[in-house]
């Protein structure tokens, strides 16, 4: 199974990616992990990325594309992969399509986790984090369940920040949903509900296109 996972912040992509990767016995490849690996190993691509990051600039698509392409040459992707966080725009999507076409290993599907903005804002703004051990909690909790520490709300969990992140997603990333719909690869499921329900929904939907 060669799969791309898309959806807005707060849709639960990371959680579902882990379950789906385990179900299909394929590596979960996130752009964050790729960046960290290249930076840690001080690869030529990692050093390029570090130069941009150190100067406060966004890492350009060209560098990100090359990192992802390099990762997709590793032995563990022989039976497939799950890409999380890439592509982020249609230019990256076209680069990925061309690269996989060269290797004759096209995508099987692009899974979209769809959820209303209001639900995302409610979900993320109710999150709290422990000041002591960084464990997650809910707004209903009085103290950290792990260590008893004081809880706080992270800046990126505040409603106005979440709304801005959703706006950026719609502007920059949502066009790839249209791209993959026209490619006939898009599979959309609701990301509302319990984690296990969403996973089962995803596997059922993907079984219709992958068998």
N, C-alpha and C positions, 0 to 999 in steps of 0.2 A: 504494500500500500504506500503510494507516494501522495502525501497529503499536505495541503496548506490550511492553516487555521486563521480565520479572520474574525474580527468583532471589536466593538468599542471597549475602551477601558472599563473594567468592572464587570465585564460579561463572563468572567471566569475562565479565560483562555488557558492560563497557566495550569489551573487545576484539571481542566478537561484534557489538556495536552498530555499530562502525566498519565492519566488513566487510559487514554487512547493509545499512547505509545506502548504501554505495557500490554494492552489487549492485542495489538497487532505485532508485538515484538519488533518494534522499529525505534530508532533513536529519536528522542525529542530534541530538536535543534532550535534553540532560541538565539536571536541575534545578540542578546546580552551575553550569553555564554560564549558565543564565538568571539565577541570583542574582548571579553575578559581573558580567554585562552590566548589570543594573539598578543594582547598587552603583556600578559605574564611571561610568555615565551620570548618576548621582544622580537617577533617575526618582522620581516620588512613591512608587511601590511600593518602590523600592530604599531610599529614605529611611525608610520605615516599617520595612522589614526591618532596616535598620542600627540603628534605635532599640532593637529587641528584642535584637539580637545584642550591642550595646554594653553592655546591662544584664545580659547573661548568660542571657537567656531564649531559648527556642525560638521561631522564627518561626511564628506561628499558621497553621493551614490556610488561613484566609481570604486571607491575603496571598500565600501560595504558589499557591493556586488562581488568583488574579487574574493573577499573573505568567505562569503557564502559559497561561491563556486568551488573554492579550495576545500571547504568542509564537505561538500557533496562528492568529493573524490575519495573520501576515506572508505576503508573496507566495510565499516559497520552499516553503510547505507545500501549494501548490495540487495537487501530484501525490501528496501523502502525507507521512508523517513517522514517525520512530521515537522514542518517548518512553522515556527511561531514567531511573529514579529517581522517576517519578510515574506513577500514584498510589502512595502508600505505605500507604494504608489505605482502607477501604470508603467512608468519607465522601468522600474525594478521588475515588474511582472513580465514585461517584454524580454528583458535580459534573461530572466529565469526560464522562460519558454524557449528561447533560442538555445540556451545552454543544455537544457534537457533534451531538446530535439536532436542536438549534435550527438548526445549520448544514447539516443533512441530509448529514453526512459521518461516519457511524458507523465505529467501529473494524472492521478486517478480521479481526484476530486479536490474541491476547495470547500471546506466546511465553514459556513458563516453562523456564528452564535448571535442571534438577533434578540434584542431586549429593548424595551422602551427606556428613553432617557430618564423619565421620572423614577423608574425602578432602580436604575443605576445610581442616581443621585441619593435615593433613600438608602440603598445598600452600602455605598461607600461612605456616606456622611455619618453613618451609624458606627463606623469602625473606630476603635480606640487602640492605642499602643502603650505598652508598659515602658515607663521611663528607665526602669532598672534593667530589664532583660529583653525588651523589644518584642515580647510575646503579644499576639493580637488579642483583642477583647471587643465587646460590644458596648454601646453607650449605656446599656442597662447595668453593666457591672460597676461595682463600687471600687474595686481594687483588682490587681492582677491575680488571676487564678493560679498562675505558675509560681510566683514568688511573693505575692502580696504587695507589690510595688504600686506606686501612683500611676494612674492612667492619664494619657493626654491625647488630643486630636492632632494628627499630623496636618501640616499645611495643605498637602495635596489631597486630603480627605475632607476639606471644607467645601461647602456647596458651590461657592462661586468659582473655586479652582476646578472642581469636577466639571462644572458647566463649560468652562473654557477648554478643558481637555476634550470634551465631547465635540465641541465646535471645531477644534483642530482636526479631530478624527474625521468628521463629516467632510471637511474641506480637503484634506490630504489623502486619507486612506479609503474612504467610502467609494471613490471612483473605481477602485480595483474590484469591488463587488460587481459593478456593471461590466467591467472587463471580463471577469470570469463567467458571468451569466451569458454573455455573448459567445464565449468559448464553449458553452455547454458543460462547464465543470462545476458550477455552483450548486451546493446542497445547503439549504437554509433550515435551521431548527431553532426553536425557542430556547433561550437560555434562562427562562424563568422556572423556578422550582428547585427541588432538592438536587444536590450534586449527582447522586446515583441515578435519578430520573433523567437528568440531562445526558449523562453518559450513555444510558440505555437508548435514549432517543437518537443520539448521534450514531451509535453502532447500527441501529435498525435502518436509519436513513442511508448510511454509507454502504450497507450490505446490498442495497438496491442497485448501486452503481458499480460495486466491486465484486459482489457475489460472495 
